[in-house]
């Protein structure tokens, strides 16, 4: 009976160890770092192109690249991609609510600025 108890106690450890080995190795991390570096180079390069800075696509493209970098960092370096679905939902749910609120406020106050002009 002691042998059965020892086996049942070690079962959760085996499951935890199996999930732990699911994390990526060094080869994935250097590729992710390379992608993050390339996105950063694109952001800095875009800043030094005067015609791009003057265009209406400048700020949205920087925001999009920042959002992609944020998603990559959270997914790989903070291991959210490999966590339990509950933890992913607890992180992405409030993040989605906060982002939606900020976007709604930007549209709301953007219309007010367009109507009344910028504050002086």
N, CA, C and O atoms as a GROMACS GRO file, in nm:
protein
  480
    1UNK      N    1   0.081  -0.119   0.000
    1UNK     CA    2   0.000   0.000   0.000
    1UNK      C    3   0.086   0.126   0.000
    1UNK      O    4   0.050   0.226  -0.062
    2UNK      N    5   0.200   0.122   0.069
    2UNK     CA    6   0.290   0.237   0.068
    2UNK      C    7   0.344   0.262  -0.071
    2UNK      O    8   0.365   0.377  -0.111
    3UNK      N    9   0.367   0.155  -0.145
    3UNK     CA   10   0.417   0.169  -0.280
    3UNK      C   11   0.314   0.240  -0.369
    3UNK      O   12   0.351   0.322  -0.453
    4UNK      N   13   0.186   0.209  -0.351
    4UNK     CA   14   0.080   0.272  -0.428
    4UNK      C   15   0.068   0.420  -0.392
    4UNK      O   16   0.047   0.504  -0.479
    5UNK      N   17   0.081   0.450  -0.263
    5UNK     CA   18   0.072   0.589  -0.218
    5UNK      C   19   0.187   0.671  -0.275
    5UNK      O   20   0.167   0.785  -0.318
    6UNK      N   21   0.306   0.614  -0.276
    6UNK     CA   22   0.421   0.687  -0.330
    6UNK      C   23   0.402   0.713  -0.478
    6UNK      O   24   0.439   0.820  -0.527
    7UNK      N   25   0.346   0.618  -0.549
    7UNK     CA   26   0.323   0.637  -0.692
    7UNK      C   27   0.221   0.746  -0.718
    7UNK      O   28   0.240   0.828  -0.808
    8UNK      N   29   0.112   0.749  -0.640
    8UNK     CA   30   0.010   0.850  -0.663
    8UNK      C   31   0.059   0.989  -0.623
    8UNK      O   32   0.015   1.088  -0.680
    9UNK      N   33   0.152   0.997  -0.525
    9UNK     CA   34   0.207   1.126  -0.487
    9UNK      C   35   0.301   1.181  -0.594
    9UNK      O   36   0.311   1.302  -0.611
   10UNK      N   37   0.369   1.094  -0.665
   10UNK     CA   38   0.464   1.140  -0.764
   10UNK      C   39   0.398   1.171  -0.898
   10UNK      O   40   0.461   1.231  -0.985
   11UNK      N   41   0.273   1.132  -0.916
   11UNK     CA   42   0.205   1.158  -1.044
   11UNK      C   43   0.193   1.306  -1.075
   11UNK      O   44   0.220   1.345  -1.188
   12UNK      N   45   0.154   1.391  -0.979
   12UNK     CA   46   0.149   1.534  -1.013
   12UNK      C   47   0.286   1.591  -1.049
   12UNK      O   48   0.296   1.681  -1.132
   13UNK      N   49   0.391   1.539  -0.987
   13UNK     CA   50   0.524   1.587  -1.020
   13UNK      C   51   0.561   1.549  -1.162
   13UNK      O   52   0.624   1.628  -1.233
   14UNK      N   53   0.522   1.430  -1.204
   14UNK     CA   54   0.550   1.388  -1.341
   14UNK      C   55   0.477   1.477  -1.441
   14UNK      O   56   0.534   1.513  -1.544
   15UNK      N   57   0.353   1.514  -1.412
   15UNK     CA   58   0.276   1.602  -1.501
   15UNK      C   59   0.340   1.739  -1.505
   15UNK      O   60   0.353   1.799  -1.612
   16UNK      N   61   0.381   1.791  -1.390
   16UNK     CA   62   0.446   1.922  -1.386
   16UNK      C   63   0.577   1.919  -1.463
   16UNK      O   64   0.611   2.014  -1.534
   17UNK      N   65   0.651   1.809  -1.449
   17UNK     CA   66   0.777   1.797  -1.521
   17UNK      C   67   0.752   1.788  -1.671
   17UNK      O   68   0.829   1.844  -1.750
   18UNK      N   69   0.648   1.719  -1.712
   18UNK     CA   70   0.614   1.708  -1.855
   18UNK      C   71   0.580   1.845  -1.912
   18UNK      O   72   0.619   1.876  -2.024
   19UNK      N   73   0.506   1.927  -1.836
   19UNK     CA   74   0.473   2.061  -1.883
   19UNK      C   75   0.597   2.149  -1.886
   19UNK      O   76   0.612   2.234  -1.973
   20UNK      N   77   0.688   2.127  -1.791
   20UNK     CA   78   0.808   2.208  -1.782
   20UNK      C   79   0.898   2.184  -1.902
   20UNK      O   80   0.962   2.278  -1.950
   21UNK      N   81   0.906   2.062  -1.950
   21UNK     CA   82   0.991   2.033  -2.065
   21UNK      C   83   0.930   2.082  -2.196
   21UNK      O   84   0.995   2.076  -2.300
   22UNK      N   85   0.807   2.129  -2.192
   22UNK     CA   86   0.741   2.179  -2.312
   22UNK      C   87   0.792   2.318  -2.350
   22UNK      O   88   0.767   2.363  -2.462
   23UNK      N   89   0.861   2.385  -2.260
   23UNK     CA   90   0.914   2.518  -2.291
   23UNK      C   91   1.020   2.508  -2.399
   23UNK      O   92   1.090   2.407  -2.408
   24UNK      N   93   1.033   2.611  -2.480
   24UNK     CA   94   1.127   2.605  -2.592
   24UNK      C   95   1.271   2.614  -2.544
   24UNK      O   96   1.300   2.654  -2.432
   25UNK      N   97   1.358   2.577  -2.632
   25UNK     CA   98   1.501   2.581  -2.603
   25UNK      C   99   1.565   2.709  -2.653
   25UNK      O  100   1.496   2.803  -2.694
   26UNK      N  101   1.697   2.711  -2.649
   26UNK     CA  102   1.773   2.828  -2.688
   26UNK      C  103   1.748   2.867  -2.834
   26UNK      O  104   1.749   2.986  -2.866
   27UNK      N  105   1.727   2.770  -2.921
   27UNK     CA  106   1.710   2.801  -3.063
   27UNK      C  107   1.587   2.888  -3.088
   27UNK      O  108   1.588   2.973  -3.177
   28UNK      N  109   1.482   2.867  -3.011
   28UNK     CA  110   1.361   2.950  -3.026
   28UNK      C  111   1.387   3.090  -2.973
   28UNK      O  112   1.344   3.189  -3.033
   29UNK      N  113   1.456   3.100  -2.860
   29UNK     CA  114   1.477   3.230  -2.798
   29UNK      C  115   1.566   3.322  -2.881
   29UNK      O  116   1.541   3.443  -2.884
   30UNK      N  117   1.667   3.270  -2.948
   30UNK     CA  118   1.749   3.360  -3.028
   30UNK      C  119   1.674   3.403  -3.154
   30UNK      O  120   1.696   3.514  -3.204
   31UNK      N  121   1.586   3.318  -3.206
   31UNK     CA  122   1.504   3.359  -3.321
   31UNK      C  123   1.405   3.468  -3.281
   31UNK      O  124   1.383   3.563  -3.355
   32UNK      N  125   1.347   3.452  -3.163
   32UNK     CA  126   1.254   3.555  -3.113
   32UNK      C  127   1.330   3.685  -3.090
   32UNK      O  128   1.279   3.792  -3.124
   33UNK      N  129   1.449   3.678  -3.034
   33UNK     CA  130   1.530   3.798  -3.012
   33UNK      C  131   1.566   3.864  -3.144
   33UNK      O  132   1.568   3.987  -3.154
   34UNK      N  133   1.595   3.785  -3.246
   34UNK     CA  134   1.625   3.840  -3.377
   34UNK      C  135   1.504   3.913  -3.436
   34UNK      O  136   1.518   4.022  -3.491
   35UNK      N  137   1.386   3.853  -3.423
   35UNK     CA  138   1.264   3.918  -3.472
   35UNK      C  139   1.239   4.049  -3.398
   35UNK      O  140   1.206   4.150  -3.460
   36UNK      N  141   1.256   4.048  -3.265
   36UNK     CA  142   1.239   4.170  -3.187
   36UNK      C  143   1.341   4.276  -3.229
   36UNK      O  144   1.308   4.395  -3.237
   37UNK      N  145   1.462   4.235  -3.255
   37UNK     CA  146   1.564   4.329  -3.300
   37UNK      C  147   1.531   4.389  -3.436
   37UNK      O  148   1.551   4.508  -3.458
   38UNK      N  149   1.481   4.307  -3.527
   38UNK     CA  150   1.444   4.357  -3.660
   38UNK      C  151   1.328   4.456  -3.652
   38UNK      O  152   1.326   4.556  -3.724
   39UNK      N  153   1.232   4.428  -3.566
   39UNK     CA  154   1.120   4.522  -3.549
   39UNK      C  155   1.171   4.653  -3.491
   39UNK      O  156   1.126   4.760  -3.533
   40UNK      N  157   1.263   4.647  -3.397
   40UNK     CA  158   1.321   4.768  -3.339
   40UNK      C  159   1.399   4.847  -3.443
   40UNK      O  160   1.391   4.969  -3.447
   41UNK      N  161   1.474   4.778  -3.528
   41UNK     CA  162   1.546   4.845  -3.636
   41UNK      C  163   1.447   4.915  -3.730
   41UNK      O  164   1.472   5.027  -3.773
   42UNK      N  165   1.335   4.850  -3.760
   42UNK     CA  166   1.233   4.912  -3.847
   42UNK      C  167   1.173   5.035  -3.781
   42UNK      O  168   1.148   5.135  -3.848
   43UNK      N  169   1.151   5.030  -3.650
   43UNK     CA  170   1.097   5.146  -3.579
   43UNK      C  171   1.194   5.264  -3.582
   43UNK      O  172   1.155   5.378  -3.611
   44UNK      N  173   1.320   5.237  -3.553
   44UNK     CA  174   1.420   5.344  -3.552
   44UNK      C  175   1.443   5.397  -3.693
   44UNK      O  176   1.455   5.518  -3.712
   45UNK      N  177   1.451   5.308  -3.791
   45UNK     CA  178   1.470   5.350  -3.929
   45UNK      C  179   1.354   5.440  -3.974
   45UNK      O  180   1.377   5.541  -4.041
   46UNK      N  181   1.231   5.403  -3.939
   46UNK     CA  182   1.115   5.484  -3.977
   46UNK      C  183   1.120   5.623  -3.916
   46UNK      O  184   1.071   5.718  -3.977
   47UNK      N  185   1.177   5.636  -3.799
   47UNK     CA  186   1.187   5.766  -3.733
   47UNK      C  187   1.280   5.860  -3.809
   47UNK      O  188   1.262   5.982  -3.805
   48UNK      N  189   1.381   5.806  -3.877
   48UNK     CA  190   1.477   5.888  -3.948
   48UNK      C  191   1.442   5.912  -4.095
   48UNK      O  192   1.523   5.967  -4.169
   49UNK      N  193   1.324   5.873  -4.137
   49UNK     CA  194   1.278   5.902  -4.273
   49UNK      C  195   1.177   6.017  -4.262
   49UNK      O  196   1.064   5.994  -4.218
   50UNK      N  197   1.216   6.140  -4.301
   50UNK     CA  198   1.128   6.256  -4.279
   50UNK      C  199   0.991   6.246  -4.345
   50UNK      O  200   0.892   6.290  -4.288
   51UNK      N  201   0.986   6.188  -4.464
   51UNK     CA  202   0.856   6.178  -4.531
   51UNK      C  203   0.764   6.080  -4.459
   51UNK      O  204   0.642   6.098  -4.458
   52UNK      N  205   0.821   5.977  -4.398
   52UNK     CA  206   0.739   5.882  -4.323
   52UNK      C  207   0.692   5.943  -4.192
   52UNK      O  208   0.578   5.920  -4.150
   53UNK      N  209   0.778   6.020  -4.126
   53UNK     CA  210   0.740   6.086  -4.001
   53UNK      C  211   0.627   6.185  -4.026
   53UNK      O  212   0.539   6.200  -3.942
   54UNK      N  213   0.628   6.252  -4.140
   54UNK     CA  214   0.525   6.351  -4.172
   54UNK      C  215   0.394   6.286  -4.218
   54UNK      O  216   0.291   6.353  -4.222
   55UNK      N  217   0.397   6.159  -4.251
   55UNK     CA  218   0.275   6.094  -4.302
   55UNK      C  219   0.182   6.055  -4.187
   55UNK      O  220   0.222   6.052  -4.070
   56UNK      N  221   0.058   6.026  -4.223
   56UNK     CA  222  -0.040   5.984  -4.124
   56UNK      C  223  -0.021   5.840  -4.078
   56UNK      O  224  -0.081   5.798  -3.980
   57UNK      N  225   0.061   5.766  -4.147
   57UNK     CA  226   0.085   5.624  -4.113
   57UNK      C  227   0.194   5.607  -4.008
   57UNK      O  228   0.215   5.496  -3.959
   58UNK      N  229   0.264   5.714  -3.973
   58UNK     CA  230   0.378   5.704  -3.882
   58UNK      C  231   0.338   5.652  -3.744
   58UNK      O  232   0.389   5.549  -3.699
   59UNK      N  233   0.248   5.721  -3.677
   59UNK     CA  234   0.209   5.682  -3.541
   59UNK      C  235   0.138   5.547  -3.540
   59UNK      O  236   0.172   5.462  -3.457
   60UNK      N  237   0.040   5.522  -3.628
   60UNK     CA  238  -0.023   5.388  -3.625
   60UNK      C  239   0.075   5.274  -3.651
   60UNK      O  240   0.062   5.167  -3.592
   61UNK      N  241   0.173   5.296  -3.739
   61UNK     CA  242   0.269   5.188  -3.765
   61UNK      C  243   0.359   5.164  -3.644
   61UNK      O  244   0.390   5.050  -3.612
   62UNK      N  245   0.400   5.271  -3.576
   62UNK     CA  246   0.480   5.252  -3.455
   62UNK      C  247   0.399   5.183  -3.346
   62UNK      O  248   0.451   5.098  -3.275
   63UNK      N  249   0.272   5.220  -3.332
   63UNK     CA  250   0.187   5.153  -3.234
   63UNK      C  251   0.167   5.006  -3.267
   63UNK      O  252   0.170   4.921  -3.177
   64UNK      N  253   0.149   4.975  -3.394
   64UNK     CA  254   0.131   4.836  -3.435
   64UNK      C  255   0.258   4.754  -3.409
   64UNK      O  256   0.251   4.642  -3.359
   65UNK      N  257   0.374   4.812  -3.443
   65UNK     CA  258   0.499   4.740  -3.419
   65UNK      C  259   0.523   4.721  -3.269
   65UNK      O  260   0.573   4.616  -3.226
   66UNK      N  261   0.487   4.821  -3.189
   66UNK     CA  262   0.501   4.807  -3.044
   66UNK      C  263   0.408   4.699  -2.990
   66UNK      O  264   0.446   4.623  -2.901
   67UNK      N  265   0.287   4.693  -3.043
   67UNK     CA  266   0.192   4.590  -2.999
   67UNK      C  267   0.242   4.451  -3.035
   67UNK      O  268   0.227   4.357  -2.957
   68UNK      N  269   0.300   4.437  -3.153
   68UNK     CA  270   0.356   4.307  -3.194
   68UNK      C  271   0.472   4.268  -3.102
   68UNK      O  272   0.482   4.153  -3.060
   69UNK      N  273   0.559   4.363  -3.073
   69UNK     CA  274   0.671   4.334  -2.983
   69UNK      C  275   0.620   4.297  -2.843
   69UNK      O  276   0.673   4.205  -2.781
   70UNK      N  277   0.519   4.367  -2.795
   70UNK     CA  278   0.461   4.335  -2.664
   70UNK      C  279   0.407   4.193  -2.664
   70UNK      O  280   0.432   4.117  -2.570
   71UNK      N  281   0.333   4.156  -2.768
   71UNK     CA  282   0.275   4.022  -2.775
   71UNK      C  283   0.385   3.915  -2.780
   71UNK      O  284   0.371   3.809  -2.718
   72UNK      N  285   0.491   3.941  -2.853
   72UNK     CA  286   0.600   3.843  -2.863
   72UNK      C  287   0.670   3.827  -2.728
   72UNK      O  288   0.697   3.715  -2.685
   73UNK      N  289   0.699   3.938  -2.661
   73UNK     CA  290   0.767   3.932  -2.532
   73UNK      C  291   0.681   3.858  -2.429
   73UNK      O  292   0.731   3.773  -2.356
   74UNK      N  293   0.553   3.890  -2.425
   74UNK     CA  294   0.464   3.825  -2.329
   74UNK      C  295   0.449   3.676  -2.362
   74UNK      O  296   0.448   3.593  -2.271
   75UNK      N  297   0.438   3.644  -2.487
   75UNK     CA  298   0.418   3.505  -2.526
   75UNK      C  299   0.539   3.417  -2.496
   75UNK      O  300   0.525   3.308  -2.442
   76UNK      N  301   0.657   3.465  -2.532
   76UNK     CA  302   0.775   3.379  -2.521
   76UNK      C  303   0.854   3.402  -2.393
   76UNK      O  304   0.882   3.308  -2.320
   77UNK      N  305   0.892   3.527  -2.366
   77UNK     CA  306   0.980   3.551  -2.252
   77UNK      C  307   0.907   3.545  -2.118
   77UNK      O  308   0.968   3.513  -2.016
   78UNK      N  309   0.778   3.575  -2.117
   78UNK     CA  310   0.701   3.561  -1.994
   78UNK      C  311   0.625   3.428  -1.992
   78UNK      O  312   0.547   3.403  -1.900
   79UNK      N  313   0.646   3.344  -2.092
   79UNK     CA  314   0.594   3.208  -2.101
   79UNK      C  315   0.442   3.201  -2.102
   79UNK      O  316   0.386   3.097  -2.067
   80UNK      N  317   0.374   3.308  -2.140
   80UNK     CA  318   0.229   3.305  -2.143
   80UNK      C  319   0.178   3.205  -2.247
   80UNK      O  320   0.071   3.147  -2.230
   81UNK      N  321   0.253   3.186  -2.352
   81UNK     CA  322   0.214   3.092  -2.457
   81UNK      C  323   0.206   2.949  -2.404
   81UNK      O  324   0.127   2.869  -2.453
   82UNK      N  325   0.288   2.918  -2.304
   82UNK     CA  326   0.295   2.782  -2.253
   82UNK      C  327   0.222   2.765  -2.120
   82UNK      O  328   0.221   2.655  -2.064
   83UNK      N  329   0.162   2.871  -2.069
   83UNK     CA  330   0.089   2.862  -1.943
   83UNK      C  331  -0.048   2.800  -1.964
   83UNK      O  332  -0.093   2.779  -2.076
   84UNK      N  333  -0.113   2.772  -1.853
   84UNK     CA  334  -0.249   2.718  -1.855
   84UNK      C  335  -0.344   2.820  -1.917
   84UNK      O  336  -0.320   2.941  -1.907
   85UNK      N  337  -0.449   2.774  -1.980
   85UNK     CA  338  -0.545   2.863  -2.048
   85UNK      C  339  -0.610   2.962  -1.951
   85UNK      O  340  -0.644   3.073  -1.991
   86UNK      N  341  -0.626   2.923  -1.827
   86UNK     CA  342  -0.684   3.014  -1.728
   86UNK      C  343  -0.594   3.134  -1.707
   86UNK      O  344  -0.643   3.247  -1.698
   87UNK      N  345  -0.463   3.114  -1.698
   87UNK     CA  346  -0.371   3.225  -1.679
   87UNK      C  347  -0.370   3.316  -1.801
   87UNK      O  348  -0.361   3.438  -1.789
   88UNK      N  349  -0.378   3.256  -1.919
   88UNK     CA  350  -0.386   3.337  -2.041
   88UNK      C  351  -0.510   3.424  -2.041
   88UNK      O  352  -0.504   3.541  -2.077
   89UNK      N  353  -0.623   3.366  -2.000
   89UNK     CA  354  -0.748   3.442  -1.995
   89UNK      C  355  -0.742   3.552  -1.890
   89UNK      O  356  -0.794   3.662  -1.911
   90UNK      N  357  -0.680   3.523  -1.776
   90UNK     CA  358  -0.669   3.624  -1.670
   90UNK      C  359  -0.578   3.739  -1.711
   90UNK      O  360  -0.590   3.849  -1.658
   91UNK      N  361  -0.488   3.715  -1.804
   91UNK     CA  362  -0.401   3.823  -1.853
   91UNK      C  363  -0.464   3.895  -1.972
   91UNK      O  364  -0.468   4.018  -1.974
   92UNK      N  365  -0.512   3.820  -2.069
   92UNK     CA  366  -0.560   3.882  -2.192
   92UNK      C  367  -0.698   3.946  -2.176
   92UNK      O  368  -0.729   4.042  -2.246
   93UNK      N  369  -0.781   3.894  -2.087
   93UNK     CA  370  -0.914   3.954  -2.067
   93UNK      C  371  -0.906   4.098  -2.020
   93UNK      O  372  -0.960   4.186  -2.087
   94UNK      N  373  -0.841   4.126  -1.907
   94UNK     CA  374  -0.828   4.264  -1.863
   94UNK      C  375  -0.748   4.351  -1.960
   94UNK      O  376  -0.776   4.470  -1.974
   95UNK      N  377  -0.649   4.293  -2.028
   95UNK     CA  378  -0.573   4.368  -2.127
   95UNK      C  379  -0.665   4.413  -2.240
   95UNK      O  380  -0.656   4.527  -2.286
   96UNK      N  381  -0.752   4.326  -2.286
   96UNK     CA  382  -0.846   4.360  -2.393
   96UNK      C  383  -0.943   4.469  -2.347
   96UNK      O  384  -0.972   4.562  -2.422
   97UNK      N  385  -0.991   4.459  -2.224
   97UNK     CA  386  -1.082   4.560  -2.171
   97UNK      C  387  -1.012   4.696  -2.162
   97UNK      O  388  -1.068   4.798  -2.200
   98UNK      N  389  -0.888   4.697  -2.112
   98UNK     CA  390  -0.813   4.822  -2.098
   98UNK      C  391  -0.784   4.883  -2.236
   98UNK      O  392  -0.799   5.004  -2.254
   99UNK      N  393  -0.743   4.801  -2.331
   99UNK     CA  394  -0.713   4.852  -2.465
   99UNK      C  395  -0.840   4.906  -2.531
   99UNK      O  396  -0.835   5.010  -2.597
  100UNK      N  397  -0.951   4.836  -2.515
  100UNK     CA  398  -1.078   4.884  -2.573
  100UNK      C  399  -1.120   5.016  -2.512
  100UNK      O  400  -1.168   5.104  -2.582
  101UNK      N  401  -1.102   5.030  -2.381
  101UNK     CA  402  -1.136   5.155  -2.314
  101UNK      C  403  -1.048   5.270  -2.364
  101UNK      O  404  -1.098   5.379  -2.390
  102UNK      N  405  -0.918   5.244  -2.377
  102UNK     CA  406  -0.829   5.348  -2.426
  102UNK      C  407  -0.862   5.390  -2.569
  102UNK      O  408  -0.860   5.508  -2.601
  103UNK      N  409  -0.891   5.294  -2.654
  103UNK     CA  410  -0.927   5.325  -2.792
  103UNK      C  411  -1.057   5.405  -2.797
  103UNK      O  412  -1.068   5.500  -2.874
  104UNK      N  413  -1.155   5.366  -2.716
  104UNK     CA  414  -1.281   5.440  -2.712
  104UNK      C  415  -1.259   5.584  -2.664
  104UNK      O  416  -1.317   5.677  -2.719
  105UNK      N  417  -1.175   5.601  -2.563
  105UNK     CA  418  -1.146   5.736  -2.514
  105UNK      C  419  -1.070   5.818  -2.618
  105UNK      O  420  -1.094   5.938  -2.632
  106UNK      N  421  -0.979   5.755  -2.691
  106UNK     CA  422  -0.909   5.827  -2.797
  106UNK      C  423  -1.006   5.876  -2.904
  106UNK      O  424  -0.994   5.989  -2.951
  107UNK      N  425  -1.100   5.792  -2.943
  107UNK     CA  426  -1.199   5.834  -3.042
  107UNK      C  427  -1.290   5.943  -2.986
  107UNK      O  428  -1.323   6.039  -3.056
  108UNK      N  429  -1.329   5.928  -2.861
  108UNK     CA  430  -1.416   6.028  -2.800
  108UNK      C  431  -1.348   6.164  -2.794
  108UNK      O  432  -1.405   6.263  -2.841
  109UNK      N  433  -1.229   6.171  -2.739
  109UNK     CA  434  -1.161   6.300  -2.726
  109UNK      C  435  -1.101   6.345  -2.858
  109UNK      O  436  -1.078   6.465  -2.875
  110UNK      N  437  -1.074   6.257  -2.949
  110UNK     CA  438  -1.028   6.296  -3.082
  110UNK      C  439  -1.135   6.372  -3.156
  110UNK      O  440  -1.104   6.468  -3.227
  111UNK      N  441  -1.260   6.333  -3.140
  111UNK     CA  442  -1.371   6.406  -3.203
  111UNK      C  443  -1.388   6.543  -3.141
  111UNK      O  444  -1.419   6.639  -3.211
  112UNK      N  445  -1.368   6.554  -3.010
  112UNK     CA  446  -1.380   6.683  -2.944
  112UNK      C  447  -1.270   6.778  -2.989
  112UNK      O  448  -1.296   6.897  -3.009
  113UNK      N  449  -1.149   6.729  -3.006
  113UNK     CA  450  -1.039   6.813  -3.051
  113UNK      C  451  -1.064   6.858  -3.194
  113UNK      O  452  -1.039   6.973  -3.228
  114UNK      N  453  -1.115   6.768  -3.278
  114UNK     CA  454  -1.143   6.804  -3.417
  114UNK      C  455  -1.253   6.910  -3.424
  114UNK      O  456  -1.250   6.997  -3.511
  115UNK      N  457  -1.349   6.903  -3.335
  115UNK     CA  458  -1.463   6.996  -3.337
  115UNK      C  459  -1.423   7.133  -3.282
  115UNK      O  460  -1.456   7.235  -3.342
  116UNK      N  461  -1.353   7.137  -3.170
  116UNK     CA  462  -1.324   7.262  -3.101
  116UNK      C  463  -1.181   7.312  -3.124
  116UNK      O  464  -1.149   7.425  -3.087
  117UNK      N  465  -1.099   7.232  -3.181
  117UNK     CA  466  -0.960   7.271  -3.201
  117UNK      C  467  -0.878   7.233  -3.080
  117UNK      O  468  -0.932   7.207  -2.973
  118UNK      N  469  -0.747   7.229  -3.096
  118UNK     CA  470  -0.660   7.191  -2.984
  118UNK      C  471  -0.663   7.296  -2.874
  118UNK      O  472  -0.692   7.413  -2.900
  119UNK      N  473  -0.633   7.255  -2.753
  119UNK     CA  474  -0.627   7.347  -2.639
  119UNK      C  475  -0.506   7.438  -2.654
  119UNK      O  476  -0.400   7.394  -2.700
  120UNK      N  477  -0.522   7.564  -2.616
  120UNK     CA  478  -0.412   7.660  -2.629
  120UNK      C  479  -0.363   7.705  -2.497
  120UNK      O  480  -0.271   7.785  -2.490
   0.00000   0.00000   0.00000
